[in-house]
Amino acid sequence: MTAARTGRLLLLAVLGVAMVAGFLMLTATGAHAAGVVEPTAPATPTAPATGGFSVSVNGPDGAPSSAVVTLIGITLLSVAPALLLMMTSFTKIFVVLAMTRNALGLQSIPPNQVIAGLALFLSLFVMAPVIGHINDDALQPYLAGHLDFQQAVDIGTKPLRTFMLHQTRDEDLALITRAAGLANPKDLDAVPMTTVIPAFIISELRSAFIIGFVIFIPFLVIDLVVSAALMSMGMMMLPPVMISLPFKILLFVLVDGWGLIIKSLIESYQVVH
């Protein structure tokens, strides 16, 4: 009985294995038949495209294209801080205003943002004639297509060069020329801009420190008088700055200090452009 049952189980197992093998063979054959792809006819080759991204330098009317104008604008914005510091009156005005604040004994009043803003707008006021010449003689003709880029740069730098040379001492020009190992120029027109700019900055700093020294003198006298008065009264432990600060502010307000300083700065740049 046991042997007959075992024989039937073996027969069923063999039949099951045979059915599974037959199913797998049928599936593989169908997949192989379905995977056969008929070859396609070769396509006719096409010429490579000549299009793509391109930027035209000049527009239809000869004026610079909008892409070039945008590029020039971004470039000017990126170098604007350097131009503002090195080629305008900003440095001198900012240094004078900062030294005035220190002479008064006020370390953070007015704040640096206020001093920088005042120096910026005073610089724009002083540089307005130069900016006007650059706009009229170089920028607008270039945008209208009457000048190429190099001509616009050459014409636009002339008013700025004249402004810087008028404020630069001959000694500073000679110093930078000798430091660069260049021969003495025949005239100012032969001086390169790489020499004019550092010489202009040195002259501006010298003028700013001279003005700052003159501003310091009256406030220094007030400090000395207050210190002597405190020592004569035996109040050596009292800081003289606490007593002298109100008197310095009062003197500065009575003589209209801000107006005098700003007027002197503006008049020092009044040149014939």
C-alpha positions in Angstrom: 0.0 0.0 0.0 2.8 2.4 0.9 4.7 1.5 -2.2 1.7 2.2 -4.5 1.1 5.6 -2.8 4.8 6.5 -3.3 4.6 5.5 -6.9 1.6 7.8 -7.5 3.3 10.7 -5.8 6.4 10.3 -8.0 4.2 10.2 -11.1 2.4 13.4 -10.1 5.7 15.1 -9.4 7.1 14.1 -12.8 3.9 15.3 -14.6 4.1 18.7 -12.7 7.8 19.2 -13.7 6.9 18.3 -17.3 4.1 20.9 -17.4 6.3 23.7 -16.0 9.0 22.9 -18.5 6.6 23.0 -21.4 5.1 26.3 -20.2 8.6 27.9 -20.0 9.5 26.7 -23.4 6.3 28.1 -25.0 6.9 31.5 -23.2 10.5 31.8 -24.4 9.5 30.9 -28.0 6.8 33.6 -28.0 9.1 36.2 -26.5 11.7 35.4 -29.1 9.3 35.6 -31.9 7.9 38.9 -30.6 11.4 40.4 -30.1 12.4 40.0 -33.8 12.3 43.5 -35.4 12.4 43.9 -39.1 15.3 46.1 -40.3 14.4 49.7 -41.4 15.6 51.3 -44.5 18.6 53.7 -44.0 17.6 57.4 -43.6 19.0 60.0 -45.9 21.7 62.0 -44.1 21.0 65.6 -43.4 23.4 68.5 -43.3 24.4 69.7 -39.8 22.5 72.7 -38.5 24.3 76.0 -38.7 22.1 77.8 -36.2 22.5 78.0 -32.4 23.1 80.8 -29.9 24.6 83.9 -31.5 25.1 87.5 -30.4 25.2 90.3 -32.9 27.5 93.2 -31.9 25.6 95.8 -33.9 21.9 96.2 -34.6 20.3 96.8 -37.9 20.9 100.6 -37.7 24.6 100.3 -36.8 24.0 100.9 -33.1 25.2 98.4 -30.5 22.7 95.6 -29.9 20.8 95.2 -26.6 23.0 92.3 -25.6 26.2 94.4 -25.9 24.6 97.3 -24.1 23.5 94.9 -21.3 27.0 93.5 -21.1 28.6 96.9 -20.9 26.1 97.9 -18.1 26.9 94.9 -16.0 30.6 95.5 -16.5 30.3 99.1 -15.3 28.3 98.1 -12.3 31.0 95.5 -11.3 33.8 98.0 -11.5 31.8 101.0 -10.2 33.2 100.8 -6.7 36.8 100.9 -7.9 36.0 103.8 -10.3 34.2 105.7 -7.5 37.2 105.3 -5.1 40.1 105.8 -7.5 38.9 108.3 -10.2 36.5 110.7 -8.4 36.5 113.1 -5.5 34.9 110.5 -3.2 38.1 109.5 -1.4 39.1 113.0 -0.4 35.6 114.0 0.7 35.1 110.8 2.8 38.5 111.2 4.5 37.8 114.8 5.4 34.3 114.1 6.8 35.7 111.1 8.8 38.5 113.2 10.3 36.0 115.9 11.2 34.0 113.4 13.2 37.2 112.2 15.0 38.2 115.8 15.7 34.9 116.4 17.4 35.5 113.3 19.6 32.4 111.5 18.2 33.4 107.9 17.4 30.2 106.7 15.7 28.1 109.8 15.2 27.4 110.4 12.4 27.5 106.7 11.4 29.7 105.5 8.6 26.7 105.0 6.3 25.8 108.7 6.7 29.3 109.9 6.0 29.6 107.6 2.9 26.2 108.7 1.6 27.1 112.4 2.0 30.4 111.8 0.3 28.8 109.9 -2.5 26.3 112.7 -3.3 28.8 115.4 -3.0 31.0 113.4 -5.4 28.2 113.2 -7.9 27.7 117.0 -7.5 31.4 117.7 -8.1 31.7 115.2 -10.9 28.5 116.3 -12.7 30.3 118.4 -15.4 32.7 115.5 -16.1 29.8 113.0 -16.3 27.9 115.3 -18.6 30.9 115.5 -21.0 31.3 111.8 -21.0 27.6 111.2 -21.7 27.4 113.8 -24.5 30.7 113.2 -26.2 31.1 109.4 -25.9 28.2 107.5 -24.5 25.3 108.9 -26.6 27.3 108.9 -29.9 28.3 105.2 -29.2 24.7 104.2 -28.5 23.6 105.9 -31.6 26.1 104.0 -33.7 28.3 107.0 -34.6 31.4 105.7 -32.7 32.8 102.3 -32.2 33.7 101.0 -28.7 37.4 102.0 -28.8 36.6 105.5 -30.0 34.0 105.9 -27.3 36.5 104.9 -24.6 39.2 107.2 -25.9 36.8 110.2 -26.0 35.2 109.4 -22.7 38.4 109.2 -20.8 39.5 112.7 -21.8 37.3 114.7 -19.4 38.1 112.3 -16.6 41.7 112.5 -17.3 41.6 116.4 -17.4 39.8 116.4 -14.0 42.4 114.1 -12.4 45.4 115.9 -13.8 44.0 119.2 -12.6 43.9 117.8 -9.0 47.3 116.0 -9.2 50.6 117.5 -8.1 53.5 117.3 -10.5 55.6 115.8 -7.7 53.2 112.9 -7.4 53.2 112.3 -11.1 57.0 112.3 -11.1 57.1 109.9 -8.2 54.8 107.3 -9.9 56.7 107.8 -13.2 60.0 107.0 -11.6 58.5 104.1 -9.6 57.3 102.6 -12.9 60.7 103.1 -14.6 59.2 105.2 -17.4 60.9 108.1 -19.2 59.8 111.6 -18.4 56.8 112.5 -20.6 57.0 115.4 -22.9 53.7 116.8 -21.8 50.7 115.8 -19.7 49.0 114.2 -22.7 51.8 111.6 -22.9 51.2 110.4 -19.3 49.5 107.0 -19.3 46.3 106.5 -17.2 48.1 103.8 -15.1 50.3 106.7 -13.9 47.7 109.3 -13.5 45.3 107.3 -11.3 47.7 106.4 -8.4 49.3 109.9 -8.6 45.8 111.4 -8.3 44.9 109.3 -5.3 48.2 110.3 -3.5 47.4 114.0 -4.1 43.8 113.5 -2.9 45.0 111.9 0.3 47.6 114.6 0.9 44.9 117.4 0.4 42.5 115.5 2.7 45.1 115.2 5.5 46.0 118.9 5.2 42.3 119.9 5.6 41.9 117.4 8.5 44.9 119.0 10.3 43.4 122.5 10.0 40.1 121.1 11.4 41.8 119.5 14.3 43.6 122.6 15.6 40.6 124.5 17.2 39.3 121.4 18.8 42.7 120.5 20.1 42.9 124.0 21.7 39.6 123.4 23.5 40.9 120.0 24.8 44.1 121.7 26.2 42.1 124.5 27.8 39.7 122.1 29.5 42.5 119.8 30.6 44.4 122.7 32.2 41.2 124.0 33.9 40.5 120.5 35.4 44.1 120.1 36.6 44.0 123.6 38.2 40.9 122.6 40.1 42.3 119.3 41.2 39.8 117.3 39.2 42.4 115.0 37.6 40.2 111.9 37.7 37.5 113.5 35.6 38.0 112.7 31.9 38.5 116.0 30.0 36.6 114.6 27.0 33.4 114.6 28.9 33.7 118.3 29.6 35.3 119.4 26.2 32.8 117.5 24.0 29.8 119.9 24.5 32.0 122.9 23.9 33.5 121.4 20.7 30.0 120.6 19.4 28.8 124.1 20.4 31.7 125.8 18.6 31.2 123.6 15.5 27.5 124.5 15.3 28.0 128.2 15.9 30.5 128.6 13.1 28.4 126.4 10.8 31.1 123.8 10.6 29.4 121.4 8.1 28.7 124.2 5.7 32.2 125.6 5.8 33.8 122.2 5.3 31.4 121.2 2.4 31.8 124.6 0.8 35.6 124.4 1.0 35.6 120.9 -0.5 33.3 121.9 -3.4 35.3 125.0 -4.2 38.6 123.0 -4.3 37.2 121.1 -7.3 35.8 124.1 -9.2 37.8 123.8 -12.4 37.1 124.7 -16.0 36.1 121.5 -17.8 
